[in-house]
Amino acid sequence: MRWQLGQFFTFLGLLVLMVFLITGWAGSPEYTYFCSGISGLLLGLYLMWLGRNPPQPADRFRLLRGMRKRREERRAGRGRRSEGEQKG
């Protein structure tokens, strides 16, 4: 939800900054539009940053991880003896 709200405020901030530029080209810049636009833009970017998705785990070295896991399982299996071997 934060991501969508952030997009809205970012778009609104850019729109108000465009209005400020238009008033500047007309010869009488309204600085309240500038301040409002920058505030909306910063608020929107902050909300988008808060609402971002967590990064997915990297699949790099998955073959090496799998080989290490299998090796550790084999070592753990050697350390334990089955019940039949302990009695004999």
C-alpha positions in Angstrom: 0.0 0.0 0.0 2.9 2.4 0.8 4.3 1.8 -2.7 1.1 2.9 -4.4 0.7 5.9 -2.1 4.3 6.9 -2.8 3.7 6.7 -6.6 0.7 9.0 -6.2 2.6 11.6 -4.2 5.5 11.4 -6.6 3.3 11.9 -9.6 1.5 14.8 -7.8 4.8 16.4 -6.9 6.0 16.3 -10.4 2.7 17.7 -11.7 2.9 20.6 -9.2 6.6 21.2 -10.2 5.4 21.5 -13.8 2.9 24.1 -12.8 5.7 26.0 -11.1 7.7 25.9 -14.3 4.8 27.2 -16.3 4.3 30.0 -13.9 8.0 30.8 -14.1 7.8 31.0 -17.9 4.8 33.2 -17.6 6.9 35.7 -15.7 5.5 35.4 -12.2 6.8 32.3 -10.5 4.8 31.0 -7.6 7.2 29.6 -5.1 4.5 27.9 -3.1 4.1 25.5 -6.1 7.8 24.8 -6.0 7.8 24.0 -2.3 4.7 21.9 -2.5 6.1 20.0 -5.5 9.4 19.3 -3.9 7.6 18.2 -0.6 5.3 15.9 -2.5 8.1 14.5 -4.6 10.2 13.8 -1.5 7.3 12.3 0.4 6.4 10.1 -2.5 9.9 8.8 -3.0 10.2 8.1 0.8 7.0 6.2 0.8 8.1 4.2 -2.2 11.4 3.4 -0.5 9.5 2.2 2.6 7.1 0.0 0.6 9.7 -1.7 -1.6 9.8 -5.5 -1.7 12.6 -7.3 0.1 15.2 -8.6 -2.2 14.9 -12.2 -3.3 17.7 -14.6 -2.2 20.4 -15.0 -4.7 20.7 -18.3 -6.5 24.4 -17.9 -7.0 26.5 -20.8 -5.8 23.4 -23.1 -5.4 25.3 -26.0 -6.8 28.1 -25.5 -4.3 25.6 -25.1 -1.4 23.9 -28.3 -2.4 27.2 -30.2 -2.6 28.2 -28.9 0.8 24.9 -29.9 2.3 25.1 -33.4 0.9 28.6 -33.8 2.2 27.6 -32.7 5.7 24.7 -35.1 5.7 27.1 -37.9 4.7 29.5 -37.0 7.5 26.6 -36.8 10.0 25.5 -40.3 8.9 29.0 -41.8 9.4 29.2 -40.5 12.9 26.1 -42.3 14.0 25.9 -46.0 14.0 22.7 -47.9 13.5 21.3 -50.0 16.3 22.4 -53.2 14.6 26.0 -52.1 14.5 26.1 -51.0 18.1 25.0 -54.4 19.4 27.4 -56.4 17.4 
